[in-house]
Amino acid sequence: MDSRITDEHLKRDALFAQLKERPLNEQRRPGDRRLATILALAGADEREFAAKHLKRRWTIAVLAVLAVALLAAGLGYADEAPGGFADRRQAKAMGLRAGALHIPIGRTPEEAVEKFRRFHTMRVVHREAVDGGVLLFIKRDMQQSGTELQVEFVRRTWLGWKWGMGGGYGIGYGEPGGERRSKAAELYDHARQISGRVRSLSAGCRGR
């Protein structure tokens, strides 16, 4: 049996006849509807890619801001926490060994002084706001005959109130039944000196 394809076979082949009628360089152009569908799909892909890229950029930006905020909060806590860097600097300025100061944090200036001085009772006779904190004039009645006046500077931190510096002077009385020897004028003069020193030191710290 002859399996060769002859011209007669090709003439009877409809597909061959159709291909023979088409030119070799024929370009098929899709219809307008098909073309619109292709363009719509391509545009949707581009918009989806742009949205994902924008979302990724926003995510990276938010994570970067959170990381910076956490780092700043950590450094701030390490500086102002009891026994932190601020307490170490103050201990060095006072001539104490590193780590000697652990100044507690108070919710109010009075609480900060009570925690640091470990006062059980005290009475604030005058309160004066200064730059960076508050001056507290505190009167304490000693168990023995006499009174004591404290002048304390408490500074404001982002964690709360913290003792900065201060001191006190006492007034002693005579023997029981004798006349009291008041030194109020001398005590007031010393208190004014402490107040002026605290103000100058506070201004110097702000100028650094």
Secondary structure, DSSP 8 states (H G I E B T S, - for coil): ------HHHHHH-HHHHHHHHS-TT------HHHHHHHHHHHHHHHHHHHHHHHHHHHHHHHHHHHHHHHHHHHHHHHHHSTTSHHHHHHHHHTT--TT-----EESSHHHHHHHHHT-SS-EEEEEEEETTEEEEEEEEE-SSSEEEEEEEEEEEETTEEEEEEEEEEEEE--STTS-----HHHHHHHHHHHHHHHHHHHHHHHH-
